[in-house]
Amino acid sequence: MDDPDPVAVHCARCGRSRAEAAPADALAWAMTHDERGRTWLCPACARTHARDIEGKLPDEYW
């Protein structure tokens, strides 16, 4: 899969542009697929999102 143009990639939660990120941070962006299609999350929002998902898991999972 080709890497998208970093200028066109923005965080779906906070709107931060991937093009403005430091090179190492640009690698940490997470892509998600949902009903809206492909969306991107910056590293900070991706961490928050992961915690949200973990918080919604049933107790039996843990």
Biotite code that builds the C-alpha atoms (Angstrom):
import biotite.structure as struc

atoms = struc.array([
    struc.Atom([0.000, 0.000, 0.000], chain_id="A", res_id=1, res_name="MET", atom_name="CA", element="C"),
    struc.Atom([1.341, 3.405, -0.881], chain_id="A", res_id=2, res_name="ASP", atom_name="CA", element="C"),
    struc.Atom([1.858, 5.920, 1.888], chain_id="A", res_id=3, res_name="ASP", atom_name="CA", element="C"),
    struc.Atom([-0.611, 8.787, 1.436], chain_id="A", res_id=4, res_name="PRO", atom_name="CA", element="C"),
    struc.Atom([0.540, 12.314, 0.776], chain_id="A", res_id=5, res_name="ASP", atom_name="CA", element="C"),
    struc.Atom([1.388, 13.626, 4.297], chain_id="A", res_id=6, res_name="PRO", atom_name="CA", element="C"),
    struc.Atom([0.009, 17.050, 3.396], chain_id="A", res_id=7, res_name="VAL", atom_name="CA", element="C"),
    struc.Atom([-3.446, 15.531, 2.917], chain_id="A", res_id=8, res_name="ALA", atom_name="CA", element="C"),
    struc.Atom([-3.454, 13.571, 6.216], chain_id="A", res_id=9, res_name="VAL", atom_name="CA", element="C"),
    struc.Atom([-5.115, 15.155, 9.251], chain_id="A", res_id=10, res_name="HIS", atom_name="CA", element="C"),
    struc.Atom([-6.077, 13.690, 12.613], chain_id="A", res_id=11, res_name="CYS", atom_name="CA", element="C"),
    struc.Atom([-9.768, 12.783, 12.673], chain_id="A", res_id=12, res_name="ALA", atom_name="CA", element="C"),
    struc.Atom([-10.056, 13.867, 16.303], chain_id="A", res_id=13, res_name="ARG", atom_name="CA", element="C"),
    struc.Atom([-7.935, 16.991, 16.761], chain_id="A", res_id=14, res_name="CYS", atom_name="CA", element="C"),
    struc.Atom([-7.236, 18.080, 13.161], chain_id="A", res_id=15, res_name="GLY", atom_name="CA", element="C"),
    struc.Atom([-3.440, 18.094, 13.501], chain_id="A", res_id=16, res_name="ARG", atom_name="CA", element="C"),
    struc.Atom([-1.609, 17.767, 10.182], chain_id="A", res_id=17, res_name="SER", atom_name="CA", element="C"),
    struc.Atom([0.814, 14.877, 9.674], chain_id="A", res_id=18, res_name="ARG", atom_name="CA", element="C"),
    struc.Atom([2.971, 17.136, 7.508], chain_id="A", res_id=19, res_name="ALA", atom_name="CA", element="C"),
    struc.Atom([3.708, 19.332, 10.552], chain_id="A", res_id=20, res_name="GLU", atom_name="CA", element="C"),
    struc.Atom([4.886, 16.380, 12.668], chain_id="A", res_id=21, res_name="ALA", atom_name="CA", element="C"),
    struc.Atom([8.534, 15.548, 13.248], chain_id="A", res_id=22, res_name="ALA", atom_name="CA", element="C"),
    struc.Atom([9.742, 12.670, 11.035], chain_id="A", res_id=23, res_name="PRO", atom_name="CA", element="C"),
    struc.Atom([9.728, 10.174, 13.938], chain_id="A", res_id=24, res_name="ALA", atom_name="CA", element="C"),
    struc.Atom([6.228, 11.283, 14.996], chain_id="A", res_id=25, res_name="ASP", atom_name="CA", element="C"),
    struc.Atom([4.951, 10.948, 11.439], chain_id="A", res_id=26, res_name="ALA", atom_name="CA", element="C"),
    struc.Atom([5.658, 7.205, 11.680], chain_id="A", res_id=27, res_name="LEU", atom_name="CA", element="C"),
    struc.Atom([3.527, 6.860, 14.824], chain_id="A", res_id=28, res_name="ALA", atom_name="CA", element="C"),
    struc.Atom([0.235, 7.916, 13.208], chain_id="A", res_id=29, res_name="TRP", atom_name="CA", element="C"),
    struc.Atom([-2.496, 5.265, 13.268], chain_id="A", res_id=30, res_name="ALA", atom_name="CA", element="C"),
    struc.Atom([-4.890, 4.545, 10.423], chain_id="A", res_id=31, res_name="MET", atom_name="CA", element="C"),
    struc.Atom([-8.364, 3.241, 11.202], chain_id="A", res_id=32, res_name="THR", atom_name="CA", element="C"),
    struc.Atom([-11.155, 1.881, 9.040], chain_id="A", res_id=33, res_name="HIS", atom_name="CA", element="C"),
    struc.Atom([-14.762, 2.532, 9.964], chain_id="A", res_id=34, res_name="ASP", atom_name="CA", element="C"),
    struc.Atom([-18.075, 3.456, 8.350], chain_id="A", res_id=35, res_name="GLU", atom_name="CA", element="C"),
    struc.Atom([-16.548, 6.767, 7.231], chain_id="A", res_id=36, res_name="ARG", atom_name="CA", element="C"),
    struc.Atom([-13.726, 4.958, 5.446], chain_id="A", res_id=37, res_name="GLY", atom_name="CA", element="C"),
    struc.Atom([-10.050, 5.477, 6.175], chain_id="A", res_id=38, res_name="ARG", atom_name="CA", element="C"),
    struc.Atom([-9.237, 7.922, 8.963], chain_id="A", res_id=39, res_name="THR", atom_name="CA", element="C"),
    struc.Atom([-5.998, 8.873, 10.690], chain_id="A", res_id=40, res_name="TRP", atom_name="CA", element="C"),
    struc.Atom([-5.173, 9.549, 14.329], chain_id="A", res_id=41, res_name="LEU", atom_name="CA", element="C"),
    struc.Atom([-2.125, 11.459, 15.569], chain_id="A", res_id=42, res_name="CYS", atom_name="CA", element="C"),
    struc.Atom([-0.018, 9.659, 18.225], chain_id="A", res_id=43, res_name="PRO", atom_name="CA", element="C"),
    struc.Atom([-1.675, 11.498, 21.135], chain_id="A", res_id=44, res_name="ALA", atom_name="CA", element="C"),
    struc.Atom([-5.217, 10.797, 19.919], chain_id="A", res_id=45, res_name="CYS", atom_name="CA", element="C"),
    struc.Atom([-4.285, 7.193, 19.054], chain_id="A", res_id=46, res_name="ALA", atom_name="CA", element="C"),
    struc.Atom([-3.166, 6.619, 22.654], chain_id="A", res_id=47, res_name="ARG", atom_name="CA", element="C"),
    struc.Atom([-6.411, 8.152, 23.940], chain_id="A", res_id=48, res_name="THR", atom_name="CA", element="C"),
    struc.Atom([-8.442, 6.080, 21.490], chain_id="A", res_id=49, res_name="HIS", atom_name="CA", element="C"),
    struc.Atom([-6.711, 2.852, 22.568], chain_id="A", res_id=50, res_name="ALA", atom_name="CA", element="C"),
    struc.Atom([-7.564, 3.593, 26.188], chain_id="A", res_id=51, res_name="ARG", atom_name="CA", element="C"),
    struc.Atom([-11.188, 4.228, 25.202], chain_id="A", res_id=52, res_name="ASP", atom_name="CA", element="C"),
    struc.Atom([-11.373, 0.844, 23.482], chain_id="A", res_id=53, res_name="ILE", atom_name="CA", element="C"),
    struc.Atom([-9.787, -0.951, 26.436], chain_id="A", res_id=54, res_name="GLU", atom_name="CA", element="C"),
    struc.Atom([-12.227, 0.759, 28.787], chain_id="A", res_id=55, res_name="GLY", atom_name="CA", element="C"),
    struc.Atom([-15.186, -0.604, 26.814], chain_id="A", res_id=56, res_name="LYS", atom_name="CA", element="C"),
    struc.Atom([-14.041, -4.224, 26.882], chain_id="A", res_id=57, res_name="LEU", atom_name="CA", element="C"),
    struc.Atom([-16.076, -6.559, 29.104], chain_id="A", res_id=58, res_name="PRO", atom_name="CA", element="C"),
    struc.Atom([-14.577, -7.680, 32.410], chain_id="A", res_id=59, res_name="ASP", atom_name="CA", element="C"),
    struc.Atom([-14.371, -11.246, 31.079], chain_id="A", res_id=60, res_name="GLU", atom_name="CA", element="C"),
    struc.Atom([-11.691, -10.093, 28.618], chain_id="A", res_id=61, res_name="TYR", atom_name="CA", element="C"),
    struc.Atom([-9.320, -9.207, 31.435], chain_id="A", res_id=62, res_name="TRP", atom_name="CA", element="C"),
])
